[in-house]
């Protein structure tokens, strides 16, 4: 149990919220594009964990947006660095009509803290690599 004051701090927010939760690990590399294969032993390689699920609360709430949401967490800064209620365009998905509008939620977790951040640590800065 972790506590702040007298209250406990839960660590199962997304696990309770998302249905059909899936997790994959993607190997990224500082020196190549994401679609080029590089072995895990490559010195520039780092892992990103991608969690995908459907938000059961947004699906059932008529007033909330059901578009595909994107959240990016950084272990280096220790917090959420990007939250996009409609991340379909950012991910290169079709963002016209109702495609990907069933409460889809995508979470990117920078497991090793290697995701390049801008100086204020509030956004991703791939251009600085």
JOLIN-V75807 format. One record per backbone hydrogen bond with DSSP energy under -0.5 kcal/mol. CO is the residue of the C=O (numbers start at 1). NH is the residue of the N-H. E is the energy in kcal/mol with one decimal. If there is no record, write none. Layout:
co=CO nh=NH e=E
co=CO nh=NH e=E
This chain:
co=2 nh=9 e=-2.9
co=4 nh=7 e=-1.8
co=7 nh=4 e=-2.7
co=8 nh=10 e=-0.6
co=12 nh=16 e=-1.8
co=13 nh=17 e=-1.3
co=14 nh=18 e=-2.6
co=17 nh=56 e=-2.1
co=19 nh=54 e=-2.3
co=22 nh=52 e=-2.7
co=24 nh=50 e=-3.2
co=26 nh=28 e=-0.6
co=26 nh=48 e=-2.5
co=28 nh=46 e=-2.4
co=29 nh=32 e=-0.8
co=33 nh=36 e=-1.5
co=39 nh=42 e=-1.8
co=42 nh=45 e=-1.9
co=44 nh=30 e=-1.7
co=46 nh=28 e=-3.6
co=47 nh=112 e=-0.8
co=48 nh=26 e=-3.2
co=48 nh=50 e=-0.5
co=49 nh=51 e=-0.5
co=49 nh=109 e=-3.4
co=50 nh=24 e=-2.5
co=51 nh=107 e=-2.9
co=52 nh=22 e=-2.8
co=53 nh=105 e=-3.0
co=54 nh=19 e=-2.8
co=54 nh=56 e=-0.7
co=55 nh=59 e=-2.0
co=56 nh=60 e=-1.2
co=57 nh=61 e=-1.0
co=60 nh=62 e=-0.7
co=61 nh=64 e=-0.6
co=66 nh=103 e=-2.5
co=66 nh=104 e=-0.6
co=67 nh=69 e=-0.6
co=68 nh=87 e=-3.1
co=69 nh=106 e=-2.6
co=70 nh=84 e=-3.0
co=71 nh=108 e=-3.1
co=72 nh=81 e=-2.8
co=72 nh=82 e=-1.4
co=73 nh=110 e=-2.0
co=74 nh=78 e=-1.1
co=74 nh=79 e=-1.3
co=79 nh=74 e=-2.5
co=82 nh=72 e=-2.6
co=83 nh=85 e=-0.5
co=84 nh=70 e=-2.4
co=84 nh=87 e=-0.5
co=87 nh=91 e=-1.9
co=88 nh=93 e=-2.9
co=89 nh=92 e=-1.0
co=96 nh=99 e=-0.8
co=98 nh=101 e=-1.2
co=103 nh=55 e=-2.9
co=104 nh=69 e=-2.7
co=105 nh=53 e=-2.1
co=106 nh=71 e=-2.5
co=107 nh=51 e=-2.9
co=107 nh=109 e=-0.6
co=108 nh=73 e=-3.1
co=108 nh=110 e=-0.6
co=109 nh=49 e=-2.9
co=109 nh=111 e=-1.6
co=110 nh=75 e=-0.7
co=110 nh=113 e=-0.8
co=116 nh=125 e=-2.5
co=118 nh=121 e=-2.1
co=123 nh=118 e=-2.2
co=125 nh=128 e=-1.3
co=126 nh=129 e=-1.6
